[in-house]
Amino acid sequence: MTIKPARRQVQELGEKLPAFLDIYAPGELEAILFLDPSGKIGYAPGPDAPAGCITIMNRAGVDRLMVLHAYTPLDLARDPGREAFAELIFENSWSS
């Protein structure tokens, strides 16, 4: 099931991506991005989302999208790149 995010959620995910990538190194594949019950974006060490939250994607999935779509960490440090990548994450979300 793909999450249909609100515009603010795409922006929020874009804003949180640099911190997520800094906190959880590429080897921490189970770290996750999640959507909480109030619709806010968060991240955690994983592999499971906190109670009541929906997993969007784990670090392995984010890395895979970065490679497949030729994004670099520098791209995600820039506003246009972050937002476009956040949309890509939602389009490929692993939520259930």
C-alpha positions in Angstrom: 0.0 0.0 0.0 1.4 3.4 -0.9 0.9 6.3 1.5 -0.9 9.3 0.0 0.9 12.1 1.8 -0.2 15.6 2.3 2.1 18.3 0.9 3.2 19.2 4.5 4.2 15.6 5.1 6.4 15.6 2.0 8.0 18.8 3.1 8.5 17.4 6.7 10.0 14.2 5.4 12.3 16.3 3.2 13.4 18.4 6.2 14.1 15.3 8.3 16.0 13.3 5.7 19.5 14.9 6.3 19.2 14.1 10.1 18.0 10.6 9.4 20.9 9.9 7.1 23.4 11.5 9.6 22.1 9.6 12.7 21.7 6.2 11.0 24.7 5.2 9.0 24.4 3.1 5.8 25.2 0.0 7.9 22.1 0.6 10.1 19.7 -0.9 7.6 16.8 -1.5 10.0 16.5 2.2 11.0 13.1 3.4 9.9 11.1 6.4 8.8 7.5 6.3 10.1 4.3 8.2 10.1 2.7 8.7 13.6 -1.0 8.6 14.3 -1.2 12.4 14.1 0.4 12.4 10.6 3.8 13.6 11.6 7.0 12.0 10.3 9.6 10.5 12.7 12.5 8.1 12.6 13.7 5.3 15.0 16.4 2.6 15.2 13.8 0.0 14.0 13.1 -2.6 12.9 9.6 -1.9 14.1 7.8 1.4 14.2 6.6 2.7 17.6 3.1 1.5 18.6 0.4 3.1 16.4 2.8 4.3 13.8 3.1 3.2 10.2 6.5 2.3 8.7 7.3 4.3 5.6 10.7 2.8 4.7 13.9 1.6 6.4 17.4 2.8 5.8 18.1 0.0 3.3 15.2 1.1 1.2 16.3 4.8 1.3 19.8 3.7 0.3 18.4 1.6 -2.6 16.4 4.6 -3.9 19.4 6.8 -3.6 21.4 4.4 -5.8 18.6 3.6 -8.3 17.8 7.3 -8.8 21.4 8.7 -8.6 20.8 10.8 -5.5 23.8 11.8 -3.3 23.8 13.0 0.3 24.7 16.5 -1.2 21.5 16.4 -3.3 19.5 15.7 -0.1 21.2 18.7 1.6 19.5 21.0 -0.9 15.8 21.9 -0.7 14.7 20.9 -4.2 16.5 17.6 -4.0 15.1 16.7 -0.6 11.5 17.3 -1.5 11.8 15.4 -4.8 13.4 12.5 -2.9 10.8 12.6 -0.2 8.1 12.2 -2.8 10.0 9.3 -4.2 10.1 7.7 -0.8 6.3 8.0 -0.4 5.7 6.6 -3.9 7.8 3.5 -2.9 6.7 3.3 0.7 6.5 -0.1 2.4 3.5 0.7 4.6 0.9 -2.0 5.3 
